[in-house]
Amino acid sequence: MIEIKTIKTKAEIGKFIDFRTELYRDDPCACPYLFSEEMADLYQGPKDAQPYWDYCEAEYYMAYKDGKAVGRIAAIINHRANKKWNHKNVRFGYFDFIDDYEVSEALIKKVEEYGLSKGMDTIIGPMGFIDLGREGMLIEGFDYEQTMHANHNFPYYREHMETLGFAKDNDWVQNMVKVPDAVPEKFVKIANLISTRYGLHAKKMTKKEAIELGLGHRLFEVLNKCYQDLYEFSEIDNALIERMVKSYVSFADMNLVTLICDKNKDDEMVGFGVTFPSFTKALRKTDRGRVWPFGWIGLLKTLYTKWFHYSETVDLLIIGVLPEYRSKGANALLFNDLIPWYQKYHFKQALTLAMMETNDGVLSAWQYLDAKTVKRLRSYKKKLL
């Protein structure tokens, strides 16, 4: 018999987070997520709560069988996204379970009941609270290392979803790109051409400029415009932007962040590329994603990989170019600037962010590089009865 328990306290949320880590302990391609970040995202504490709680609500559940934890799931409603897209969706996320259909069915049923009680008519997922969170269930690419920015799961998850009556709603793909020995000549030519013809150029920013002078805030404003028509996206508001600027920029190596600016518009930012060394190796050496007592060593080496060369992979975290500049070849400026830095840091490969399979403009950006699709993630949907 499956027992479902609603998770509420901070201690219970800690067990909710740890369940996934224990489930994947022996998976050579998995890594734990950073425990402190997971707790900050999930716990709606009285102090320093995430800004998205102003327009999201959620419940968390864990499944037990014979007194042992065997699964977990979150039921999430993002009212802002539902309003924008005229949907009545309840999202499921943080969905992990043993290979037992009773378990997965019981957990999904709790989300369905929660959604119906809130007036929702469709269940979709896996999705998080906001659209920069981890989305999609891995359905291809199980033998490639995960990144902390994307979901990773066992192959049997897909079989469970289809058995439970879910259908495909959207697919994303991730490419592995070999860092070339030299910037492709095509990128160099395009970068020089658009710099001369359109006044576009690559620019670096300091942490002071990002945090105190507003460039970090501007980056997320550009992101809102770039992503506004993408799957289930809803605008990131000022409160969340400020939080993300402080959290990301505090740890970012600014050499791995590039802006595209337009000289003809007072050097206005029109695109960006934010990349980070992969934390997968470092997270594997932590105690269940916890920094203390010794996990900080690998994380510090990753953050300062320009000196330690600790990570061989760079994660292309978020990349965006305003729609009116995409056809002008602005992506070439990004790679023309970033590839030499990747070479200096001794990165061997780059793993792209999850890209919608229908986004031909983004997918075509890799045509001049040695790139191949290594992962596919899928979101599912089902009408509620």
C-alpha positions as CSV (number, residue, x, y, z in Angstrom):
1,M,0.0,0.0,0.0
2,I,1.3,3.5,-0.9
3,E,1.0,6.2,1.7
4,I,1.2,9.8,0.5
5,K,2.4,12.5,2.9
6,T,2.1,16.2,2.4
7,I,5.4,17.9,3.0
8,K,5.3,21.2,4.9
9,T,8.2,21.9,7.4
10,K,11.7,22.8,6.5
11,A,13.0,19.5,7.9
12,E,10.5,17.6,5.7
13,I,11.6,19.6,2.7
14,G,15.2,18.6,3.5
15,K,14.1,14.9,3.2
16,F,12.2,15.8,0.0
17,I,15.5,17.1,-1.5
18,D,17.6,14.3,-0.2
19,F,15.3,11.6,-1.7
20,R,16.3,12.5,-5.2
21,T,20.0,12.5,-4.2
22,E,19.8,9.0,-2.7
23,L,17.8,7.6,-5.6
24,Y,20.6,8.6,-8.0
25,R,23.6,7.9,-5.8
26,D,24.8,5.0,-8.0
27,D,24.0,6.7,-11.4
28,P,27.4,7.6,-12.9
29,C,25.9,10.4,-15.0
30,A,24.0,12.1,-12.2
31,C,25.0,14.6,-9.6
32,P,23.1,16.1,-6.7
33,Y,21.7,19.6,-6.9
34,L,23.1,22.3,-4.6
35,F,21.1,21.7,-1.4
36,S,21.0,25.3,-0.3
37,E,19.6,26.4,-3.7
38,E,17.0,23.7,-3.6
39,M,15.9,24.7,-0.1
40,A,15.8,28.4,-1.1
41,D,13.5,27.5,-4.1
42,L,11.2,25.2,-2.2
43,Y,10.8,26.6,1.3
44,Q,8.4,29.5,1.7
45,G,9.9,30.8,4.8
46,P,8.9,33.9,6.7
47,K,12.2,35.7,5.7
48,D,13.8,36.0,2.3
49,A,11.2,34.1,0.4
50,Q,11.5,33.8,-3.3
51,P,9.6,36.6,-5.1
52,Y,7.6,34.1,-7.2
53,W,5.5,33.2,-4.2
54,D,3.5,36.4,-5.0
55,Y,2.1,34.6,-8.1
56,C,2.8,30.9,-7.5
57,E,1.3,28.4,-5.0
58,A,2.4,24.8,-4.4
59,E,2.2,21.7,-2.4
60,Y,4.8,18.9,-2.0
61,Y,4.2,15.2,-1.5
62,M,6.3,12.2,-0.7
63,A,5.3,8.6,-1.2
64,Y,6.1,5.8,1.3
65,K,5.9,2.0,0.9
66,D,6.3,-0.2,4.0
67,G,7.6,2.9,5.8
68,K,10.3,3.7,3.2
69,A,10.4,6.8,1.0
70,V,9.8,5.7,-2.6
71,G,8.9,8.9,-4.5
72,R,8.3,12.6,-4.4
73,I,6.5,15.3,-6.4
74,A,5.5,19.0,-6.3
75,A,2.2,20.5,-7.5
76,I,2.7,24.0,-8.7
77,I,0.4,26.7,-10.1
78,N,2.0,29.7,-11.7
79,H,-0.9,32.1,-12.0
80,R,1.1,34.7,-14.0
81,A,1.9,32.1,-16.7
82,N,-1.7,30.8,-16.8
83,K,-3.0,34.4,-17.2
84,K,-0.6,35.2,-20.0
85,W,-1.3,32.0,-22.0
86,N,-5.0,31.8,-21.0
87,H,-4.5,28.3,-19.5
88,K,-5.6,26.6,-16.3
89,N,-2.5,24.5,-15.8
90,V,-1.3,22.8,-12.7
91,R,2.4,21.9,-13.1
92,F,4.1,18.8,-11.7
93,G,7.8,19.1,-10.9
94,Y,10.5,17.6,-8.7
95,F,9.1,14.3,-9.8
96,D,11.3,11.3,-8.8
97,F,10.3,7.7,-8.0
98,I,11.3,4.1,-8.0
99,D,10.3,1.9,-10.8
100,D,6.8,1.1,-9.4
101,Y,3.7,2.2,-11.2
102,E,1.7,2.3,-8.0
103,V,4.1,5.0,-6.8
104,S,4.1,7.2,-9.8
105,E,0.4,6.9,-10.2
106,A,-0.3,7.8,-6.6
107,L,1.9,10.9,-6.8
108,I,0.4,12.1,-10.1
109,K,-3.0,11.6,-8.7
110,K,-2.2,13.9,-5.7
111,V,-1.2,16.7,-8.2
112,E,-4.4,16.1,-10.2
113,E,-6.5,16.4,-7.1
114,Y,-4.7,19.5,-6.1
115,G,-5.2,21.1,-9.5
116,L,-8.9,20.2,-9.6
117,S,-9.4,21.7,-6.1
118,K,-7.9,25.0,-7.5
119,G,-10.0,25.1,-10.6
120,M,-7.4,23.8,-13.1
121,D,-8.2,21.7,-16.1
122,T,-4.8,20.4,-17.3
123,I,-1.7,18.9,-15.8
124,I,1.7,19.6,-17.4
125,G,5.3,19.0,-16.6
126,P,7.9,18.5,-15.4
127,M,8.2,22.2,-14.8
128,G,9.4,24.4,-12.0
129,F,8.0,27.6,-10.5
130,I,9.5,29.9,-13.2
131,D,10.7,29.4,-16.7
132,L,14.4,29.7,-15.9
133,G,14.0,26.6,-13.7
134,R,14.6,23.0,-14.8
135,E,12.0,21.9,-17.4
136,G,11.3,18.7,-19.2
137,M,11.9,15.0,-18.5
138,L,15.0,13.3,-20.0
139,I,13.9,10.9,-22.7
140,E,17.2,10.6,-24.6
141,G,20.9,11.0,-23.6
142,F,21.0,9.0,-20.3
143,D,24.7,8.1,-20.8
144,Y,25.8,11.8,-20.8
145,E,26.7,13.7,-17.7
146,Q,24.0,15.9,-16.4
147,T,24.4,19.6,-15.6
148,M,23.0,21.2,-12.4
149,H,20.8,23.4,-14.6
150,A,18.8,20.5,-16.3
151,N,16.8,17.6,-15.2
152,H,18.2,14.1,-15.2
153,N,16.2,10.9,-14.6
154,F,16.1,7.2,-15.3
155,P,14.8,5.8,-18.6
156,Y,11.8,4.2,-17.0
157,Y,10.3,7.6,-16.2
158,R,9.1,7.9,-19.9
159,E,7.3,4.6,-19.8
160,H,5.5,5.6,-16.6
161,M,4.3,8.9,-18.2
162,E,2.9,7.2,-21.3
163,T,1.3,4.4,-19.2
164,L,-0.4,7.1,-17.1
165,G,-2.0,8.7,-20.2
166,F,0.3,11.7,-20.7
167,A,1.1,13.0,-24.2
168,K,4.0,15.1,-25.5
169,D,3.6,18.8,-25.1
170,N,7.0,20.1,-25.9
171,D,10.6,18.9,-26.6
172,W,13.9,20.5,-25.9
173,V,17.3,19.4,-27.1
174,Q,20.8,19.9,-25.7
175,N,23.9,19.9,-27.9
176,M,27.5,19.0,-27.0
177,V,29.9,21.3,-28.8
178,K,33.6,20.7,-29.1
179,V,35.6,23.7,-28.3
180,P,37.6,24.4,-31.5
181,D,41.4,25.0,-31.6
182,A,40.6,28.3,-33.3
183,V,37.6,30.5,-33.8
184,P,35.9,29.3,-37.0
185,E,36.7,31.6,-39.9
186,K,33.0,32.0,-40.6
187,F,32.4,33.6,-37.2
188,V,35.4,35.9,-37.6
189,K,34.1,37.1,-41.0
190,I,30.5,37.6,-39.8
191,A,31.6,39.3,-36.6
192,N,33.7,41.8,-38.6
193,L,31.0,42.4,-41.1
194,I,28.2,43.1,-38.6
195,S,30.5,45.3,-36.6
196,T,31.1,47.5,-39.6
197,R,27.7,47.3,-41.1
198,Y,25.4,47.5,-38.0
199,G,27.6,48.9,-35.3
200,L,27.3,45.8,-33.1
201,H,30.1,44.7,-30.9
202,A,30.9,42.3,-28.0
203,K,31.4,43.9,-24.6
204,K,32.4,42.7,-21.2
205,M,31.0,44.0,-17.9
206,T,32.4,44.1,-14.4
207,K,30.5,42.9,-11.4
208,K,30.2,46.5,-10.3
209,E,28.6,47.4,-13.6
210,A,26.3,44.4,-13.4
211,I,25.1,45.0,-9.8
212,E,25.5,48.7,-9.1
213,L,25.2,50.3,-12.5
214,G,22.2,48.3,-13.8
215,L,23.7,46.2,-16.6
216,G,22.7,43.0,-14.9
217,H,19.1,44.2,-14.6
218,R,19.2,45.2,-18.3
219,L,20.3,41.7,-19.2
220,F,17.2,40.2,-17.7
221,E,15.0,42.8,-19.4
222,V,16.5,41.7,-22.7
223,L,15.9,38.1,-21.7
224,N,12.2,38.9,-21.1
225,K,11.9,40.2,-24.6
226,C,13.9,37.3,-26.1
227,Y,11.9,34.6,-24.4
228,Q,8.5,36.2,-24.4
229,D,7.0,33.8,-27.0
230,L,8.7,30.6,-25.8
231,Y,6.8,27.7,-24.3
232,E,4.9,28.7,-21.1
233,F,7.2,31.7,-20.5
234,S,6.0,34.5,-18.2
235,E,7.9,37.7,-17.5
236,I,10.5,37.9,-14.8
237,D,9.5,40.8,-12.6
238,N,11.9,43.3,-11.0
239,A,12.0,41.7,-7.5
240,L,13.1,38.4,-9.0
241,I,15.5,40.1,-11.4
242,E,17.3,41.8,-8.5
243,R,17.6,38.5,-6.7
244,M,18.9,36.7,-9.7
245,V,21.4,39.4,-10.5
246,K,22.9,39.3,-7.0
247,S,23.0,35.5,-6.8
248,Y,24.3,34.8,-10.3
249,V,26.7,37.7,-10.7
250,S,28.2,37.2,-7.2
251,F,29.6,33.9,-8.5
252,A,30.0,34.5,-12.2
253,D,33.4,34.7,-13.9
254,M,32.8,37.8,-16.0
255,N,35.2,36.6,-18.7
256,L,32.6,34.0,-19.5
257,V,29.8,36.5,-19.8
258,T,29.5,38.5,-23.0
259,L,27.2,41.3,-24.0
260,I,26.2,42.4,-27.5
261,C,25.7,46.2,-27.7
262,D,24.6,48.6,-30.5
263,K,26.8,51.6,-31.0
264,N,24.1,53.3,-33.0
265,K,21.8,53.3,-29.9
266,D,24.1,54.7,-27.2
267,D,25.7,51.2,-26.8
268,E,22.4,49.7,-25.7
269,M,22.5,46.0,-24.8
270,V,20.7,43.9,-27.5
271,G,22.0,40.4,-26.6
272,F,24.0,38.4,-24.2
273,G,25.6,35.0,-23.4
274,V,26.0,33.8,-19.8
275,T,28.2,30.8,-19.4
276,F,29.5,28.9,-16.3
277,P,32.0,26.1,-15.8
278,S,30.2,22.9,-15.2
279,F,29.6,22.1,-11.5
280,T,28.9,18.4,-12.1
281,K,32.3,17.1,-10.9
282,A,32.3,19.4,-7.9
283,L,28.8,18.5,-6.8
284,R,29.6,14.8,-6.9
285,K,32.2,15.4,-4.2
286,T,29.8,17.1,-1.9
287,D,27.8,15.5,0.9
288,R,24.3,15.3,-0.8
289,G,24.8,18.7,-2.4
290,R,25.8,20.4,0.9
291,V,28.8,22.7,0.8
292,W,30.1,21.9,4.3
293,P,32.3,20.4,5.5
294,F,34.5,19.8,2.5
295,G,32.2,20.3,-0.6
296,W,33.3,23.9,-0.9
297,I,36.7,22.8,-2.1
298,G,35.5,21.5,-5.5
299,L,33.0,24.3,-5.9
300,L,35.8,26.9,-5.3
301,K,38.0,25.2,-7.8
302,T,35.2,25.2,-10.3
303,L,34.5,28.9,-9.8
304,Y,38.2,29.7,-10.3
305,T,38.7,27.2,-13.1
306,K,40.8,29.7,-15.0
307,W,43.5,28.9,-12.4
308,F,42.7,25.3,-11.4
309,H,41.4,24.0,-14.8
310,Y,39.1,21.8,-12.7
311,S,36.2,21.5,-15.1
312,E,36.6,20.4,-18.8
313,T,33.0,21.4,-19.7
314,V,31.4,24.9,-19.9
315,D,27.6,25.2,-19.6
316,L,26.0,27.6,-22.0
317,L,23.5,28.7,-19.4
318,I,21.4,31.5,-21.0
319,I,21.9,33.1,-24.4
320,G,19.6,35.7,-25.9
321,V,19.5,38.2,-28.8
322,L,16.6,40.6,-29.4
323,P,14.4,39.4,-32.3
324,E,15.3,42.3,-34.6
325,Y,19.0,41.5,-34.3
326,R,19.0,37.7,-34.8
327,S,19.0,37.9,-38.6
328,K,22.0,40.2,-38.5
329,G,24.3,37.4,-37.1
330,A,24.7,38.7,-33.6
331,N,25.3,35.1,-32.3
332,A,28.6,35.1,-34.3
333,L,29.8,38.0,-32.1
334,L,29.1,36.0,-28.9
335,F,31.1,33.0,-30.1
336,N,33.8,35.0,-31.6
337,D,34.4,36.5,-28.1
338,L,33.7,33.5,-25.9
339,I,35.7,30.8,-27.8
340,P,39.1,32.3,-27.0
341,W,38.2,32.4,-23.3
342,Y,37.2,28.8,-23.4
343,Q,40.6,28.0,-24.9
344,K,42.4,29.9,-22.2
345,Y,40.4,28.0,-19.5
346,H,41.2,24.7,-21.2
347,F,37.6,23.7,-21.7
348,K,37.2,20.8,-24.0
349,Q,33.5,21.0,-24.7
350,A,30.4,23.1,-24.1
351,L,26.9,21.8,-23.2
352,T,24.2,24.1,-24.6
353,L,21.1,25.2,-22.7
354,A,18.0,23.2,-23.4
355,M,16.7,24.6,-26.8
356,M,13.2,24.0,-28.2
357,E,13.3,21.5,-31.0
358,T,11.3,23.9,-33.2
359,N,13.6,26.9,-32.6
360,D,15.5,26.7,-35.9
361,G,17.1,30.1,-35.4
362,V,18.9,29.0,-32.2
363,L,19.7,25.5,-33.5
364,S,21.3,26.8,-36.6
365,A,23.8,28.7,-34.6
366,W,25.9,25.6,-34.1
367,Q,26.2,24.7,-37.8
368,Y,29.8,26.0,-38.0
369,L,31.0,24.1,-35.0
370,D,31.5,20.4,-34.2
371,A,28.2,19.9,-32.4
372,K,25.8,17.0,-31.9
373,T,22.5,16.6,-30.1
374,V,23.1,14.5,-27.0
375,K,20.0,15.0,-24.8
376,R,16.3,15.4,-25.4
377,L,13.9,16.5,-22.7
378,R,10.1,16.4,-22.9
379,S,7.2,18.1,-21.1
380,Y,4.0,16.2,-20.9
381,K,0.3,17.2,-20.6
382,K,-3.0,15.5,-19.8
383,K,-6.5,16.9,-19.3
384,L,-7.9,16.6,-15.8
385,L,-11.0,14.5,-15.4
